[in-house]
Amino acid sequence: MEIDRKFAVELGISAASVVLFVGAAYVVSANYAAPGNATGNGSAAPVLQPDGGLVMVGVVGLFVLIMALAGLILYRANFDEE
């Protein structure tokens, strides 16, 4: 299977955006996590604080905005001239 230039650029932008989103979600969860309440067997997961929830909504919104801008740039790009 031969991959043309346009598909390679789309794949690279998509992969970079997903990695950026996962990294941002990790940073938010690491900074805004409250320890879980281990009342039972001690395996309670930490929960996100209310401020962290707002930041996570901002991260998701930023991801959607970045993907929309990337789609607009790719739509306007001319890959036929090689």
N, C-alpha and C positions, 0 to 999 in steps of 0.2 A: 504494500500500500504506500503510495507516494503522498507526502504531505506538502501541500502548497504553502506559500508564504502567509497568506491570509489566515489559514487555519492554525498555523504555528503561532502567529501573533495573538489570535483569539484564545488559544490554549494557554499561552504564557500569561496573558492578562487575567484570565479566569483563575488560574492556579495562584498567581500572586495575590489576587483579591481575597481568595479563600484563606490563604495562609495569613494574610493581614487580619482578617476577621477573627480567625481562631486565636491568633496572638492577642488581639485586643480583648476578646472575651476572657482569655486566661488572665490577663492583667487585671481586668475588672473583678473577676471572681477571686483573685488572690488578694486584692486590696480591700474589698468590701464584704468578705465572708465573715460571718460570726460563727463561732464554734457551735457544733450541734449539741443538743441536750441529750446526753447519754444516760437515760433513766433505765433503759432495758438492758440489752446485752452489750452496750458500749460501742455499737457500730453506727451511731447516728451520723449522718452526713452534715457538714456545715451548711448553713443557709445564707442566702444573700440578704444583706441589710436593705432597708427601703431606699436609701440613697444609691446603693449599688444597682438596684432595679432601674432607677431613672437613668443612670449612666449606661446600663446595658441596652436600654431602649435607644439611647443616643448612638451607641455603637451599631445597632441594627439599622437605624436610620442612615447613618453615615455609610454603611455598607451598601444599602440600596442606592444612595446618591452616587457613590463611586461606580457602581455597576451601570447605572443609567448614563453617567458621563462617558464611561468606557464604551458603551454601546453606541452613543452618539459619535464619538471619535472614530470608532471602527466603521460606522455607517458612512461617514464622510471621507474616509481614507480611500485613496485610489491605489489598489493593489494590481491593477492591470498593466501598469508601466513598470516592467522589470528589465 
